[in-house]
Amino acid sequence: MLPQNNLHSDTRKRIDQMIRPELRFFFTWLIGKPCHGETVRRKTVGEDLISTLFILIFGVVVGYSAFTENCVNLLALSISWVCVLSSTRKLRLTIEHACSHNAVFSHRFWNKALGEFISILTLTLPFREYQKNHTKVHHSHHILTPGDETYNFLFLNVGFRLGMKVDEAWKHLIKTAFSPTFHCRQLYSRIKSAFCSHYPTHNLISLAFWLSIIVGVGITHSWQMFFWIWVLPLSLFFEVSSLLRQCVEHKFGNIPEEITSAIFCGEEPPVFNHSDSIWVKVLGVTRWWMRVFFYHLPVRLLILTGDSPVHDYHHKRPGNDWVNAHIDRQAEVEAGVSYAHSWGLLEAIDKTFESLSTISPD
């Protein structure tokens, strides 16, 4: 089997040659990048929002059905976790983010209302505070400086250091993902921001909403289901997803075009020569498909949700059609606009840590 090269070969074209035509739509969504010249149906904001809420409700219903008097259906519970985590991460990472740019509805009031609802539902930073910090600091020359949301998370919350070596950063990331201290501190911060923020109206609505949920759970004696279906995915799993996403959102550097790049959820298919045996070919193809379904697909569903794979396009065109950003970015690439990218989450994390190691702590 010949060595694979994601950098100098047309990986997306090679993947398209590897799969059946019926699977092209799925792989375009999975990777976050259409083929050269591919015609992709454009989605509407309403479709994206409704499908995300449907997946969330479906996940809760499936999780509820997983519990019987005698046992717990682990398969149903696992499906519930995937649906709940994927939808809540997309609500927070993609849809609330679009609300902050007033890009979901035409009227600012409805963007604010939906953003507030998502922040209360996911126990995250109040929408008004998030919107102010995101649009005034993150989308400015202050990006990746003290006060920026990504900078504060990586250095103040997680504890990375400027100049950290790559292997040291990887060890710190793994340790943090499994750290009870990190998860407890993050949960406390989220609860505090939900109920004790600087916005009294937000605090009252959040308190009323969650009190009604808690009362409903108490009346139905559903504490066990509530913990496994909602609390666990929205705390432990949510934070791990957020941690990994923040590690690839931006790279450190002085050139704005290099700070943000696309992350495509896929990799170069195996390349064989004539001397390879049938077993080498079968194993190579099997390994590739296994990595598609057990590495890239979970990343796409749980970490790089929505338009996250083409976040570089968002920073270049903040107010554009975020639902179809992958289509518009590809059109610009085919028109000659230069964009950078990585193939796979791990490669992207490695590049972030490499850029971190080059920054002097002074």
LOGU-50556 format. One line per 10 residues: their letters; for each residue x negated, y negated, z of N, C-alpha, C. Coordinates in steps of 0.2 Angstrom, whole numbers, padded with zeros to 4 digits. Last residue first. Example, Ala and Ser with C-alpha at 12.3 -4.5 7.8 and 13.67 -1.06 7.14 Angstrom:
% LOGU-50556
sa	-0064/0011/0035/-0068/0005/0036/-0064/0000/0039; -0066/0028/0039/-0062/0022/0039/-0066/0016/0039
END
This chain:
% LOGU-50556
dpsitslsef	-0034/-0178/0134/-0036/-0185/0136/-0031/-0190/0133; -0031/-0166/0128/-0027/-0168/0134/-0029/-0175/0136; -0031/-0166/0110/-0035/-0167/0116/-0030/-0169/0122; -0024/-0153/0101/-0023/-0159/0104/-0027/-0160/0110; -0026/-0140/0096/-0030/-0145/0093/-0029/-0152/0096; -0016/-0132/0102/-0023/-0131/0104/-0028/-0137/0101; -0005/-0136/0095/-0005/-0138/0102/-0013/-0137/0104; -0007/-0129/0083/-0007/-0136/0083/-0008/-0139/0090; -0006/-0116/0088/-0012/-0118/0085/-0012/-0126/0085; 0008/-0116/0092/0002/-0115/0097/-0004/-0117/0095
tkdiaellgw	0014/-0117/0080/0015/-0122/0085/0009/-0122/0090; 0010/-0105/0074/0008/-0112/0071/0008/-0117/0076; 0016/-0096/0082/0009/-0096/0082/0006/-0103/0079; 0030/-0099/0079/0027/-0100/0086/0019/-0100/0086; 0029/-0094/0066/0031/-0101/0067/0028/-0103/0074; 0027/-0081/0067/0022/-0085/0063/0023/-0092/0065; 0039/-0077/0074/0032/-0077/0077/0027/-0081/0074; 0049/-0080/0065/0049/-0084/0071/0042/-0083/0074; 0046/-0081/0047/0047/-0077/0053/0046/-0082/0059; 0036/-0090/0038/0041/-0084/0037/0041/-0081/0044
shaysvgaev	0037/-0108/0037/0034/-0102/0039/0039/-0096/0038; 0034/-0123/0026/0038/-0118/0029/0034/-0112/0032; 0035/-0140/0019/0031/-0134/0022/0036/-0129/0025; 0039/-0147/0004/0041/-0145/0010/0036/-0140/0013; 0040/-0159/-0009/0036/-0155/-0005/0038/-0154/0002; 0050/-0159/-0023/0049/-0162/-0017/0045/-0157/-0013; 0054/-0154/-0035/0047/-0156/-0034/0045/-0159/-0028; 0066/-0148/-0037/0065/-0155/-0041/0058/-0157/-0040; 0066/-0138/-0029/0066/-0136/-0036/0064/-0143/-0040; 0067/-0145/-0017/0061/-0141/-0018/0060/-0140/-0026
eaqrdihanv	0080/-0150/-0018/0074/-0154/-0018/0068/-0151/-0020; 0087/-0138/-0018/0088/-0142/-0024/0082/-0147/-0024; 0084/-0134/-0005/0081/-0130/-0011/0082/-0134/-0017; 0091/-0143/0002/0084/-0143/0003/0081/-0139/-0003; 0104/-0140/-0001/0101/-0146/-0003/0094/-0147/-0003; 0105/-0127/0005/0106/-0128/-0003/0103/-0134/-0005; 0103/-0130/0018/0098/-0125/0015/0099/-0126/0007; 0114/-0138/0021/0107/-0141/0021/0102/-0136/0017; 0127/-0137/0023/0124/-0135/0017/0117/-0137/0016; 0130/-0143/0035/0132/-0136/0034/0129/-0133/0028
wdngprkhhy	0125/-0156/0034/0121/-0151/0038/0123/-0144/0037; 0124/-0168/0023/0128/-0162/0024/0124/-0156/0027; 0114/-0181/0031/0117/-0177/0025/0121/-0171/0028; 0108/-0189/0040/0115/-0190/0040/0118/-0186/0034; 0094/-0186/0040/0098/-0185/0046/0105/-0185/0045; 0083/-0181/0030/0090/-0183/0028/0095/-0182/0034; 0072/-0177/0037/0071/-0181/0031/0077/-0184/0029; 0077/-0169/0047/0073/-0175/0049/0071/-0179/0043; 0083/-0159/0039/0087/-0164/0044/0083/-0170/0045; 0073/-0153/0034/0077/-0156/0029/0081/-0161/0033
dhvpsdgtli	0067/-0146/0045/0063/-0151/0042/0068/-0156/0037; 0076/-0136/0048/0077/-0142/0052/0072/-0148/0049; 0081/-0124/0042/0079/-0130/0038/0079/-0136/0042; 0085/-0116/0052/0079/-0114/0048/0077/-0119/0044; 0096/-0123/0058/0090/-0123/0061/0084/-0121/0057; 0109/-0123/0054/0104/-0126/0050/0097/-0126/0053; 0114/-0109/0064/0116/-0114/0059/0111/-0117/0054; 0100/-0103/0074/0107/-0103/0072/0109/-0109/0067; 0089/-0096/0079/0089/-0100/0073/0096/-0101/0070; 0094/-0087/0089/0089/-0092/0090/0089/-0097/0085
llrvplhyff	0104/-0077/0086/0103/-0079/0093/0099/-0085/0094; 0103/-0074/0072/0110/-0075/0075/0109/-0078/0082; 0090/-0074/0068/0095/-0079/0065/0101/-0080/0069; 0085/-0065/0077/0082/-0071/0077/0087/-0076/0074; 0092/-0053/0072/0093/-0056/0079/0091/-0063/0080; 0086/-0053/0059/0093/-0054/0060/0095/-0056/0067; 0072/-0050/0061/0074/-0057/0058/0082/-0058/0059; 0073/-0038/0069/0069/-0044/0071/0072/-0050/0068; 0081/-0028/0065/0080/-0028/0072/0075/-0034/0074; 0083/-0030/0051/0089/-0029/0055/0087/-0030/0062
vrmwwrtvgl	0070/-0032/0045/0076/-0036/0044/0081/-0036/0049; 0063/-0021/0051/0061/-0028/0053/0067/-0033/0051; 0069/-0011/0043/0070/-0011/0051/0068/-0018/0053; 0065/-0014/0031/0072/-0014/0032/0073/-0015/0040; 0051/-0011/0032/0054/-0018/0030/0061/-0019/0032; 0051/0002/0035/0048/-0002/0040/0051/-0009/0038; 0056/0007/0023/0060/0008/0029/0058/0003/0035; 0045/0004/0014/0052/0001/0013/0056/0002/0020; 0035/0012/0020/0034/0005/0019/0041/0001/0019; 0040/0025/0020/0039/0022/0026/0038/0014/0026
vkvwisdshn	0041/0026/0006/0047/0027/0010/0046/0024/0017; 0028/0025/0002/0033/0020/0000/0039/0020/0004; 0022/0036/0009/0019/0029/0010/0025/0024/0008; 0028/0046/0002/0029/0045/0010/0027/0038/0012; 0024/0046/-0011/0031/0044/-0009/0032/0043/-0002; 0007/0038/-0010/0012/0043/-0010/0019/0041/-0009; -0001/0026/-0021/0003/0028/-0015/0007/0033/-0016; -0007/0023/-0033/-0010/0029/-0030/-0006/0031/-0023; -0001/0012/-0038/0001/0018/-0041/-0002/0024/-0037; 0004/0002/-0024/0000/0003/-0030/0001/0010/-0032
fvppeegcfi	0016/-0009/-0017/0013/-0003/-0018/0009/-0003/-0024; 0022/-0020/-0005/0019/-0020/-0012/0015/-0013/-0012; 0036/-0024/0005/0030/-0020/0004/0028/-0020/-0003; 0042/-0042/0005/0043/-0034/0005/0036/-0031/0004; 0038/-0055/0017/0036/-0052/0010/0038/-0044/0010; 0052/-0059/0027/0045/-0058/0026/0044/-0054/0019; 0063/-0070/0037/0062/-0064/0032/0054/-0064/0031; 0069/-0084/0040/0070/-0077/0043/0069/-0071/0039; 0059/-0098/0039/0063/-0093/0035/0063/-0086/0039; 0058/-0113/0044/0057/-0107/0047/0062/-0102/0043
astieeping	0051/-0129/0039/0056/-0124/0039/0054/-0117/0042; 0044/-0141/0050/0044/-0137/0044/0049/-0132/0045; 0037/-0156/0056/0043/-0152/0056/0043/-0148/0049; 0024/-0162/0055/0027/-0161/0062/0033/-0156/0062; 0020/-0165/0043/0018/-0159/0045/0021/-0157/0052; 0025/-0178/0040/0027/-0172/0036/0025/-0165/0039; 0018/-0186/0049/0025/-0184/0050/0027/-0178/0046; 0002/-0182/0056/0006/-0183/0049/0013/-0181/0050; -0003/-0178/0068/-0002/-0185/0066/0001/-0187/0060; 0004/-0165/0078/0000/-0168/0073/0001/-0175/0072
fkhevcqrll	0013/-0150/0083/0009/-0156/0085/0004/-0159/0079; 0029/-0145/0077/0022/-0144/0078/0019/-0151/0080; 0045/-0141/0082/0041/-0146/0079/0033/-0143/0081; 0052/-0129/0086/0056/-0135/0083/0051/-0140/0079; 0047/-0119/0092/0046/-0119/0085/0049/-0125/0081; 0050/-0119/0105/0043/-0118/0104/0042/-0118/0096; 0064/-0120/0106/0060/-0127/0107/0052/-0126/0105; 0067/-0107/0104/0069/-0112/0098/0064/-0118/0099; 0063/-0101/0116/0060/-0099/0109/0061/-0104/0104; 0072/-0108/0125/0064/-0108/0125/0061/-0107/0119
ssvefflslp	0084/-0104/0120/0082/-0111/0120/0075/-0112/0120; 0084/-0090/0123/0085/-0093/0116/0082/-0100/0115; 0082/-0091/0137/0077/-0088/0133/0078/-0090/0126; 0095/-0097/0140/0088/-0101/0141/0082/-0098/0138; 0104/-0088/0136/0104/-0095/0133/0098/-0098/0134; 0101/-0077/0145/0100/-0076/0138/0100/-0083/0134; 0104/-0084/0158/0098/-0080/0156/0097/-0080/0149; 0117/-0091/0154/0112/-0093/0159/0105/-0090/0156; 0127/-0086/0146/0126/-0093/0146/0120/-0095/0151; 0126/-0072/0148/0124/-0074/0142/0123/-0082/0142
lvwiwffmqw	0131/-0072/0163/0124/-0069/0160/0122/-0072/0154; 0144/-0078/0162/0138/-0081/0166/0131/-0079/0164; 0151/-0070/0153/0150/-0077/0152/0144/-0079/0155; 0152/-0056/0155/0154/-0058/0148/0151/-0066/0147; 0147/-0054/0168/0144/-0050/0163/0146/-0053/0156; 0156/-0063/0176/0148/-0063/0176/0145/-0060/0170; 0169/-0059/0172/0166/-0066/0171/0159/-0066/0171; 0169/-0046/0176/0169/-0047/0169/0167/-0054/0168; 0169/-0048/0190/0164/-0044/0187/0163/-0046/0180; 0180/-0056/0193/0173/-0059/0194/0168/-0055/0190
shtigvgvii	0194/-0056/0191/0190/-0054/0185/0182/-0056/0186; 0206/-0058/0198/0201/-0054/0201/0196/-0051/0195; 0215/-0067/0194/0215/-0061/0190/0210/-0056/0193; 0212/-0078/0202/0218/-0075/0202/0219/-0068/0199; 0198/-0080/0199/0200/-0078/0205/0207/-0075/0206; 0199/-0085/0186/0196/-0079/0187/0197/-0076/0194; 0207/-0096/0188/0210/-0091/0184/0206/-0085/0185; 0197/-0104/0196/0204/-0102/0199/0207/-0096/0195; 0187/-0105/0186/0186/-0102/0192/0192/-0099/0195; 0194/-0113/0177/0192/-0107/0175/0191/-0103/0181
slwfalsiln	0197/-0125/0184/0203/-0121/0181/0201/-0114/0179; 0184/-0129/0187/0189/-0127/0193/0194/-0123/0190; 0180/-0133/0174/0177/-0127/0177/0181/-0124/0183; 0189/-0144/0172/0188/-0138/0167/0186/-0132/0171; 0186/-0152/0183/0193/-0150/0182/0193/-0144/0177; 0172/-0155/0181/0174/-0152/0187/0181/-0149/0186; 0173/-0161/0168/0169/-0155/0169/0171/-0151/0175; 0180/-0172/0171/0182/-0168/0167/0179/-0161/0167; 0171/-0178/0181/0178/-0176/0183/0181/-0171/0178; 0159/-0180/0173/0159/-0176/0179/0166/-0174/0181
htpyhscfas	0164/-0189/0163/0161/-0183/0161/0161/-0178/0167; 0167/-0200/0172/0172/-0197/0168/0170/-0190/0166; 0154/-0204/0177/0159/-0201/0181/0165/-0198/0177; 0138/-0201/0172/0145/-0203/0169/0150/-0200/0173; 0127/-0197/0177/0128/-0204/0178/0134/-0206/0175; 0131/-0181/0184/0128/-0185/0180/0129/-0192/0181; 0135/-0169/0191/0132/-0175/0195/0129/-0180/0190; 0140/-0159/0183/0144/-0161/0188/0142/-0168/0192; 0130/-0156/0173/0137/-0156/0172/0142/-0159/0177; 0118/-0158/0179/0120/-0163/0174/0127/-0162/0172
kirsylqrch	0118/-0148/0189/0118/-0155/0191/0120/-0159/0185; 0118/-0137/0180/0124/-0138/0184/0124/-0145/0187; 0105/-0139/0174/0111/-0139/0170/0118/-0140/0174; 0097/-0137/0185/0097/-0144/0182/0103/-0144/0177; 0100/-0124/0189/0101/-0130/0194/0102/-0136/0190; 0095/-0118/0178/0102/-0117/0179/0104/-0123/0184; 0081/-0121/0178/0085/-0123/0173/0092/-0123/0174; 0078/-0115/0190/0077/-0122/0190/0081/-0125/0184; 0080/-0101/0187/0084/-0104/0193/0083/-0112/0192; 0071/-0099/0177/0078/-0099/0176/0082/-0102/0181
ftpsfatkil	0059/-0102/0184/0060/-0105/0178/0068/-0105/0177; 0059/-0091/0193/0059/-0098/0195/0061/-0103/0190; 0059/-0079/0186/0065/-0081/0190/0065/-0089/0192; 0052/-0078/0170/0051/-0081/0177/0058/-0082/0180; 0051/-0073/0158/0053/-0068/0163/0053/-0071/0170; 0047/-0084/0150/0053/-0081/0148/0056/-0076/0154; 0035/-0087/0156/0040/-0091/0157/0047/-0088/0156; 0027/-0076/0151/0028/-0077/0158/0034/-0081/0160; 0027/-0080/0137/0030/-0073/0140/0032/-0073/0147; 0021/-0092/0138/0027/-0092/0135/0031/-0085/0138
hkwaedvkmg	0008/-0089/0143/0012/-0093/0147/0020/-0093/0144; 0003/-0081/0132/0004/-0078/0139/0009/-0082/0143; 0003/-0091/0122/0007/-0085/0121/0008/-0082/0128; -0007/-0099/0128/0000/-0102/0127/0005/-0096/0126; -0018/-0091/0127/-0016/-0094/0134/-0008/-0096/0133; -0020/-0090/0113/-0018/-0084/0117/-0016/-0086/0124; -0022/-0104/0110/-0017/-0100/0107/-0015/-0094/0112; -0026/-0115/0123/-0028/-0111/0118/-0022/-0106/0116; -0020/-0132/0126/-0020/-0125/0128/-0022/-0120/0122; -0020/-0145/0122/-0026/-0142/0122/-0026/-0135/0124
lrfgvnlflf	-0007/-0149/0134/-0011/-0151/0128/-0018/-0148/0128; 0002/-0136/0141/-0003/-0141/0142/-0006/-0143/0135; 0018/-0131/0147/0013/-0130/0143/0008/-0136/0144; 0029/-0131/0156/0023/-0131/0159/0017/-0130/0154; 0043/-0132/0155/0040/-0126/0154/0033/-0125/0157; 0046/-0145/0159/0051/-0140/0161/0047/-0133/0161; 0036/-0153/0154/0038/-0154/0160/0042/-0148/0163; 0033/-0148/0141/0027/-0150/0146/0030/-0151/0153; 0045/-0145/0134/0039/-0140/0134/0034/-0142/0139; 0054/-0155/0137/0055/-0148/0139/0049/-0144/0139
nytedgptli	0047/-0167/0133/0049/-0166/0140/0050/-0159/0142; 0046/-0164/0119/0040/-0165/0123/0042/-0164/0131; 0060/-0164/0116/0056/-0158/0115/0049/-0158/0119; 0064/-0177/0120/0067/-0171/0122/0063/-0165/0122; 0052/-0190/0124/0056/-0186/0119/0058/-0179/0122; 0045/-0193/0135/0052/-0196/0134/0056/-0193/0129; 0029/-0193/0128/0033/-0193/0134/0040/-0197/0133; 0032/-0187/0110/0028/-0191/0115/0032/-0191/0122; 0039/-0181/0100/0033/-0178/0103/0029/-0182/0107; 0043/-0197/0093/0044/-0190/0093/0038/-0186/0096
hhshhvkthn	0043/-0210/0091/0041/-0208/0098/0042/-0200/0098; 0047/-0214/0079/0040/-0213/0079/0038/-0211/0086; 0063/-0205/0079/0059/-0211/0079/0051/-0209/0079; 0072/-0196/0085/0072/-0198/0078/0069/-0205/0077; 0070/-0196/0098/0068/-0190/0095/0068/-0192/0087; 0076/-0209/0102/0069/-0207/0104/0067/-0201/0099; 0089/-0211/0097/0084/-0217/0098/0077/-0215/0099; 0095/-0199/0096/0095/-0203/0090/0090/-0209/0091; 0093/-0193/0109/0091/-0189/0102/0090/-0194/0097; 0097/-0201/0119/0090/-0199/0118/0088/-0196/0111
kqyerfpltl	0111/-0202/0115/0106/-0208/0115/0099/-0206/0115; 0115/-0189/0115/0115/-0193/0109/0111/-0199/0109; 0113/-0186/0129/0110/-0182/0124/0109/-0186/0117; 0122/-0195/0135/0115/-0195/0136/0111/-0192/0131; 0134/-0190/0129/0132/-0197/0128/0124/-0198/0130; 0135/-0177/0134/0134/-0178/0127/0132/-0185/0125; 0125/-0171/0147/0131/-0174/0145/0130/-0177/0138; 0117/-0155/0145/0116/-0162/0146/0122/-0166/0143; 0127/-0141/0148/0121/-0144/0146/0122/-0152/0147; 0138/-0131/0149/0134/-0134/0155/0127/-0136/0153
tlisifegla	0146/-0128/0139/0139/-0124/0139/0135/-0127/0145; 0157/-0136/0141/0158/-0128/0140/0151/-0125/0141; 0151/-0149/0141/0154/-0146/0147/0155/-0138/0146; 0146/-0149/0128/0142/-0150/0133/0145/-0148/0140; 0158/-0148/0120/0153/-0143/0120/0148/-0143/0126; 0165/-0160/0124/0168/-0153/0126/0163/-0148/0125; 0157/-0169/0119/0158/-0169/0126/0160/-0162/0128; 0158/-0167/0105/0152/-0166/0108/0152/-0166/0116; 0172/-0170/0103/0169/-0163/0102/0162/-0162/0106; 0171/-0183/0106/0176/-0179/0110/0173/-0172/0110
knwfrhsfva	0162/-0189/0097/0161/-0189/0104/0165/-0184/0108; 0169/-0186/0085/0163/-0183/0086/0161/-0183/0094; 0181/-0193/0088/0181/-0186/0088/0175/-0182/0088; 0175/-0206/0087/0179/-0204/0093/0179/-0196/0093; 0170/-0208/0074/0166/-0208/0080/0169/-0205/0086; 0177/-0200/0060/0178/-0205/0066/0174/-0203/0072; 0174/-0189/0052/0173/-0196/0050/0174/-0201/0055; 0165/-0176/0061/0171/-0179/0059/0169/-0186/0056; 0151/-0173/0060/0156/-0168/0060/0163/-0171/0058; 0142/-0183/0061/0142/-0179/0055/0147/-0174/0055
nhscaheitl	0136/-0191/0071/0143/-0193/0069/0144/-0189/0062; 0125/-0186/0077/0124/-0190/0071/0130/-0192/0068; 0131/-0179/0087/0127/-0184/0089/0125/-0189/0083; 0137/-0168/0079/0141/-0174/0082/0137/-0180/0085; 0125/-0161/0077/0129/-0164/0071/0133/-0170/0074; 0124/-0156/0090/0118/-0160/0087/0121/-0164/0081; 0135/-0148/0091/0134/-0154/0095/0129/-0159/0092; 0131/-0139/0081/0137/-0143/0080/0137/-0149/0085; 0118/-0133/0085/0120/-0136/0078/0126/-0141/0078; 0117/-0131/0098/0111/-0132/0094/0113/-0136/0088
rlkrtsslvc	0130/-0128/0103/0125/-0133/0107/0120/-0135/0102; 0135/-0119/0094/0139/-0125/0096/0135/-0130/0099; 0125/-0109/0094/0127/-0113/0088/0131/-0120/0090; 0126/-0105/0107/0120/-0108/0105/0121/-0112/0098; 0139/-0099/0107/0137/-0105/0111/0131/-0108/0109; 0137/-0089/0097/0142/-0095/0096/0140/-0101/0100; 0127/-0081/0102/0126/-0084/0095/0131/-0090/0095; 0133/-0077/0114/0127/-0081/0114/0126/-0084/0107; 0145/-0071/0110/0145/-0076/0115/0139/-0080/0114; 0140/-0060/0101/0145/-0065/0099/0145/-0072/0103
vwsislalln	0131/-0053/0110/0129/-0056/0104/0133/-0062/0101; 0140/-0049/0120/0134/-0054/0122/0132/-0057/0115; 0149/-0041/0113/0151/-0047/0116/0145/-0052/0118; 0140/-0031/0110/0143/-0035/0104/0146/-0041/0107; 0138/-0026/0123/0132/-0028/0119/0135/-0033/0113; 0151/-0021/0126/0148/-0027/0130/0142/-0030/0126; 0152/-0011/0117/0157/-0017/0116/0154/-0023/0120; 0142/-0003/0122/0142/-0005/0115/0146/-0011/0114; 0146/0000/0135/0140/-0004/0134/0139/-0006/0127; 0160/0000/0143/0158/0002/0136/0152/-0003/0134
vcnetfasyg	0161/0006/0159/0160/0000/0155/0157/0002/0148; 0174/0015/0168/0167/0014/0165/0167/0007/0162; 0186/0016/0174/0181/0021/0176/0174/0019/0173; 0194/0005/0170/0194/0007/0177/0188/0011/0179; 0184/-0005/0158/0190/0000/0160/0190/0001/0168; 0178/-0017/0148/0179/-0015/0155/0185/-0011/0156; 0178/-0021/0135/0173/-0016/0137/0174/-0013/0144; 0188/-0031/0134/0190/-0024/0132/0185/-0019/0134; 0180/-0042/0137/0185/-0040/0141/0187/-0033/0140; 0172/-0042/0125/0169/-0041/0132/0174/-0039/0137
vvvgfilifl	0181/-0045/0116/0178/-0038/0115/0175/-0037/0122; 0185/-0058/0120/0190/-0052/0120/0187/-0046/0120; 0172/-0064/0118/0175/-0064/0125/0181/-0058/0125; 0170/-0063/0104/0166/-0060/0109/0168/-0060/0116; 0181/-0070/0099/0181/-0063/0098/0176/-0060/0103; 0178/-0083/0104/0184/-0080/0106/0184/-0072/0105; 0166/-0084/0095/0166/-0085/0103/0172/-0082/0106; 0171/-0083/0083/0166/-0078/0085/0166/-0078/0093; 0179/-0094/0082/0182/-0088/0082/0178/-0082/0084; 0170/-0105/0083/0175/-0104/0088/0178/-0097/0088
tsildegvtk	0164/-0102/0070/0160/-0102/0076/0165/-0101/0083; 0174/-0104/0061/0171/-0098/0062/0167/-0097/0068; 0177/-0118/0064/0182/-0113/0065/0179/-0106/0066; 0165/-0124/0059/0167/-0125/0066/0172/-0119/0068; 0164/-0120/0046/0159/-0118/0050/0161/-0119/0057; 0176/-0125/0040/0175/-0118/0040/0170/-0116/0045; 0174/-0139/0043/0179/-0135/0046/0178/-0128/0046; 0163/-0142/0034/0162/-0142/0041/0168/-0138/0045; 0163/-0130/0020/0165/-0136/0023/0163/-0136/0031; 0150/-0123/0009/0155/-0123/0015/0157/-0129/0017
rrvteghcpk	0147/-0119/-0007/0146/-0124/-0002/0152/-0123/0003; 0140/-0105/-0015/0146/-0109/-0013/0145/-0113/-0007; 0125/-0106/-0025/0128/-0104/-0018/0134/-0109/-0017; 0116/-0101/-0037/0122/-0105/-0036/0125/-0102/-0030; 0098/-0101/-0039/0104/-0098/-0037/0110/-0103/-0035; 0086/-0107/-0042/0091/-0107/-0047/0098/-0104/-0045; 0077/-0097/-0032/0077/-0102/-0037/0082/-0102/-0042; 0088/-0092/-0018/0083/-0091/-0023/0083/-0097/-0028; 0090/-0101/-0003/0093/-0098/-0009/0087/-0096/-0013; 0087/-0099/0014/0084/-0101/0008/0087/-0098/0002
gilwtfffrl	0089/-0092/0025/0090/-0099/0026/0087/-0103/0019; 0090/-0078/0028/0083/-0082/0027/0084/-0089/0028; 0104/-0076/0029/0099/-0074/0034/0092/-0078/0033; 0109/-0082/0017/0111/-0084/0024/0106/-0083/0029; 0103/-0074/0008/0102/-0082/0007/0104/-0085/0014; 0107/-0062/0012/0100/-0063/0013/0099/-0071/0012; 0121/-0062/0008/0119/-0061/0015/0112/-0063/0016; 0120/-0064/-0006/0123/-0069/-0001/0121/-0068/0006; 0114/-0052/-0010/0110/-0059/-0011/0113/-0064/-0006; 0120/-0040/-0010/0117/-0042/-0004/0114/-0049/-0004
eprimqdirk	0123/-0037/-0023/0129/-0039/-0018/0126/-0041/-0012; 0111/-0034/-0029/0114/-0041/-0030/0120/-0043/-0025; 0100/-0026/-0018/0105/-0026/-0023/0109/-0033/-0023; 0082/-0031/-0016/0089/-0029/-0014/0094/-0029/-0019; 0070/-0034/-0022/0071/-0028/-0018/0078/-0026/-0016; 0072/-0046/-0028/0071/-0041/-0032/0071/-0034/-0028; 0073/-0054/-0017/0079/-0054/-0021/0078/-0048/-0026; 0060/-0054/-0012/0065/-0051/-0008/0071/-0050/-0012; 0053/-0061/-0022/0052/-0054/-0021/0057/-0050/-0017; 0059/-0073/-0020/0060/-0070/-0026/0059/-0062/-0026
rtdshlnnqp	0053/-0076/-0007/0061/-0076/-0008/0062/-0072/-0015; 0039/-0076/-0010/0042/-0071/-0006/0050/-0071/-0007; 0029/-0078/-0021/0036/-0081/-0021/0040/-0075/-0017; 0013/-0079/-0013/0018/-0076/-0017/0025/-0079/-0016; 0005/-0086/-0003/0004/-0087/-0010/0008/-0083/-0015; 0011/-0082/0009/0009/-0089/0008/0008/-0090/0001; 0013/-0069/0012/0019/-0073/0012/0017/-0080/0010; 0007/-0055/0007/0004/-0062/0007/0011/-0066/0006; 0001/-0038/0011/0006/-0043/0009/0004/-0050/0010; -0010/-0026/0003/-0009/-0031/0008/-0003/-0036/0006
lm	-0003/-0011/-0004/-0007/-0017/-0005/-0005/-0022/0001; -0004/0006/0000/0000/0000/0000/-0004/-0006/0000
END
